[in-house]
Amino acid sequence: MSRTERRALGIGAGITLFVLMARLLGFGEGAALRSLDLLFWFRGPVQEQGVLAPVFIVAIDDESFDNMPEKWTWPRSYYGKIIRQIMKGKPKAIVFDMLFTEESSDARQDAEFAAACRQSGCVILGSELVTVVDKQYQKEELKLPIKVLRNVIYSSGVVNTPKDADAYVRHAALIWKVHDERHFSLALEALRKYLGVGKGEINVENGLIEFGDRKIPVDQNNHMLINFAGPAKTFRTIPFYQVFNGSFDAAVFKDAIVFVGSTAEVLHDTFETPFSWDLFGDQQVQSMPGIEIHANAIDTILRNRFVSGMPGGMVPLLILVLGLAISLVAIRARIWVAALATVTASAGVVALSIWLFSSHATFLEVVHPLGAILGAFLVCTVYRAS
């Protein structure tokens, strides 16, 4: 190996180490998340019938706005009637992705809603974590359902949906800590009721939430990566007004988790998810209602479809091996051979990532491996030609 080739190899190794350091420091994390979105796009929606978790959505949608007896907002007695209608099908849980943190102007409305909650024994209402800012302090506060409801429901769950740096939703926060007290998400509370898991059976240890006999992988913030089953409207949905009027088959709710909440964009409870964009831009971007994000979180846990990362050290090793290998080829082989090796290695990494995600729900991020491959090829080729 000539002196020039040794220098070129050293530069290629330097580029590889630079990519490794960039990954370690978090540079390129946004692009890596986008590569995860791309994997969902390649895999597509879950197509098999009957594989989704037993989750139904009673949707407060535009169609319901047009067909209900009164205009929005509706009196709380309506929600009491919805509970009674749903209970005809004997579900395991009725979950409101809604906040009832303020009393109605008419106490009778709250009382009627509370009576239906008490009678069902399986209602879960939403709570919200808010940040209170004053001139002298800033603190987090959990807004719970009003007392008359809180005393008769099964539980309440936190509805907050965490966003990544690019404002997309890819994770579900399952456990929140407020003043050293644990509070569970709306999805986790629904699963507690569905599976009969007590609060004492939930523990966090070594990146896992022990949930009864299940183990849920989470990050340091107790966030779980959601394995989205598909875009908006993947889960079975019935308009609110149809359930209200009784024009539906109650038997479909048998032993199911039934969510009640908004899917109408006018109520501003929609989010961007991995299925909200199209690679070629030939389809309209579709946001996902928050209620369906909760449903996807439940589906991920119930069906054990957790998205896992590569084993520790595998991605850095892949970056190192590919970067050095392409550097060697670039300084020893003809330019067209080096270019072909670069294209082949890049395509192989992408194909491996797609296969791992589609077949094993394993996420191999390709941004940094591709950066090492292309960087090593370009730098070594330019240096060799100079």
Long-range contacts (C-beta under 8 A, 24 or more apart in sequence): 1-332, 4-383, 4-384, 5-331, 5-332, 5-384, 7-383, 8-327, 8-330, 8-331, 8-380, 8-383, 8-384, 9-324, 9-327, 9-328, 9-331, 9-380, 11-327, 11-379, 11-380, 11-383, 12-323, 12-324, 12-326, 12-327, 12-328, 12-330, 12-331, 12-376, 12-379, 12-380, 13-323, 13-324, 13-327, 15-323, 15-327, 15-372, 15-375, 15-376, 15-379, 16-319, 16-320, 16-323, 16-324, 16-327, 16-372, 16-375, 16-376, 18-375, 19-319, 19-323, 19-368, 19-371, 19-372, 19-375, 20-316, 20-319, 20-320, 20-368, 20-372, 22-368, 22-371, 23-315, 23-316, 23-319, 23-368, 28-367, 28-368, 28-371, 29-165, 30-165, 30-166, 31-367, 32-365, 32-367, 32-368, 33-164, 33-165, 33-166, 33-168, 33-170, 34-166, 35-353, 35-365, 35-366, 35-367, 36-170, 36-274, 36-363, 36-365, 37-168, 37-274, 37-277, 38-279, 39-353, 39-354, 39-357, 39-358, 39-363, 40-228, 40-274, 40-275, 41-274, 41-275, 41-277, 41-278, 41-279, 42-354, 42-357, 42-358, 43-354, 43-357, 43-358, 44-230, 45-229, 45-230, 45-231, 45-234, 45-275, 46-229, 46-230, 46-234, 51-303, 52-229, 52-234, 52-235, 52-236, 52-299, 52-303, 53-257, 53-295, 53-298, 53-299, 53-302, 53-303, 54-255, 54-256, 54-257, 55-235, 55-236, 55-256, 55-257, 55-258, 55-259, 55-295, 55-298, 55-299, 56-91, 56-235, 56-236, 56-237, 56-238, 56-252, 56-253, 56-256, 56-257, 56-258, 56-259, 57-235, 57-236, 57-237, 57-238, 57-258, 57-259, 57-260, 57-261, 57-263, 57-291, 57-292, 57-295, 58-82, 58-86, 58-237, 58-238, 58-239, 58-240, 58-243, 58-258, 58-259, 58-260, 58-261, 59-237, 59-238, 59-239, 59-240, 59-261, 59-262, 59-263, 59-264, 59-289, 59-291, 60-240, 60-260, 60-261, 60-262, 60-263, 60-264, 60-267, 61-239, 61-240, 61-262, 61-263, 61-264, 62-264, 62-266, 63-239, 63-241, 64-239, 64-240, 64-241, 64-244, 65-264, 67-239, 67-241, 67-245, 68-240, 68-241, 68-244, 75-104, 75-106, 75-109, 76-100, 76-104, 76-109, 76-110, 76-112, 76-113, 77-108, 77-109, 77-112, 77-113, 78-244, 79-113, 79-116, 79-260, 80-112, 80-113, 80-115, 80-116, 80-117, 81-116, 81-244, 82-240, 82-243, 82-244, 82-260, 83-116, 83-117, 83-119, 83-120, 83-123, 84-116, 84-119, 84-120, 85-243, 85-244, 85-246, 85-250, 86-243, 86-250, 86-253, 86-258, 86-260, 87-119, 87-120, 88-250, 88-253, 89-250, 89-251, 89-252, 89-253, 89-254, 89-256, 89-258, 90-253, 90-254, 90-255, 91-122, 91-253, 91-254, 91-255, 91-256, 91-257, 91-258, 92-122, 92-193, 92-194, 92-255, 92-256, 92-257, 93-122, 93-124, 93-154, 93-190, 93-193, 93-194, 93-257, 93-258, 94-120, 94-122, 94-123, 94-124, 94-258, 94-260, 95-123, 95-124, 95-157, 95-186, 95-189, 95-190, 95-257, 95-258, 95-259, 95-260, 95-294, 96-123, 96-124, 96-125, 96-126, 96-259, 96-260, 96-261, 97-126, 97-159, 97-186, 97-259, 97-260, 97-261, 97-262, 97-269, 97-290, 97-291, 97-294, 98-125, 98-126, 98-260, 98-261, 98-262, 99-125, 99-126, 99-127, 99-128, 99-143, 99-145, 99-159, 100-125, 100-126, 100-145, 100-146, 100-149, 101-127, 101-128, 101-143, 101-144, 101-145, 101-146, 102-146, 103-146, 103-148, 110-146, 110-148, 110-149, 111-148, 113-149, 114-148, 114-149, 114-151, 114-152, 115-152, 117-149, 117-152, 117-153, 118-152, 121-154, 122-154, 122-193, 123-152, 123-153, 123-154, 124-153, 124-154, 124-155, 124-156, 124-157, 124-186, 124-189, 124-190, 124-193, 125-149, 125-150, 125-153, 125-156, 125-157, 126-156, 126-157, 126-158, 126-159, 126-186, 127-156, 127-157, 127-158, 127-159, 127-183, 128-158, 128-159, 128-160, 129-158, 129-160, 129-176, 129-178, 129-183, 140-178, 140-179, 141-178, 142-176, 142-178, 142-183, 154-189, 154-193, 155-184, 155-189, 155-192, 155-193, 156-189, 157-183, 157-184, 157-185, 157-186, 157-187, 157-188, 157-189, 157-190, 158-183, 158-184, 158-185, 158-186, 159-185, 159-186, 159-290, 159-294, 160-185, 161-271, 161-290, 161-293, 162-221, 162-223, 163-271, 167-272, 168-271, 168-272, 168-273, 168-274, 168-276, 169-226, 169-271, 169-272, 169-273, 169-288, 169-293, 170-225, 170-226, 170-273, 170-274, 171-219, 171-223, 171-224, 171-225, 171-226, 172-223, 172-224, 172-226, 172-293, 172-294, 172-296, 172-297, 172-300, 173-221, 173-222, 173-223, 174-209, 174-216, 174-218, 174-222, 174-223, 174-224, 174-297, 175-202, 175-204, 175-209, 175-222, 176-222, 185-294, 185-297, 186-294, 187-294, 187-295, 187-297, 187-298, 187-301, 190-257, 190-259, 190-294, 190-298, 191-257, 191-298, 191-301, 191-302, 193-257, 194-257, 194-302, 211-301, 214-301, 214-304, 216-301, 216-306, 217-306, 217-308, 224-297, 224-300, 224-301, 224-306, 225-306, 225-307, 225-363, 226-293, 226-296, 226-297, 226-300, 226-307, 227-296, 227-299, 227-300, 227-305, 227-306, 227-307, 227-361, 228-273, 228-274, 228-275, 228-296, 229-296, 229-299, 230-275, 231-273, 231-275, 231-276, 231-286, 231-288, 232-263, 232-275, 232-286, 232-287, 232-288, 232-289, 232-292, 233-292, 234-292, 234-296, 235-292, 235-295, 235-296, 235-299, 237-263, 257-298, 259-291, 259-294, 259-295, 261-289, 261-290, 261-291, 262-289, 262-290, 262-291, 263-289, 263-291, 263-292, 305-361, 306-361, 307-357, 307-361, 307-362, 307-363, 308-361, 308-362, 308-363, 309-362, 309-363, 310-362, 310-363, 310-364, 315-364, 315-365, 315-368, 315-369, 318-349, 318-369, 319-368, 319-369, 319-372, 320-372, 322-349, 322-369, 322-372, 322-373, 322-376, 323-372, 323-373, 323-375, 323-376, 324-376, 326-372, 326-373, 326-376, 326-377, 326-380, 327-376, 327-377, 327-380, 330-376, 330-377, 330-380, 330-381, 330-384, 331-380, 331-384, 335-381, 338-377, 338-380, 338-381, 339-377, 342-373, 342-374, 342-377, 345-373, 346-370, 346-373, 346-374, 349-373
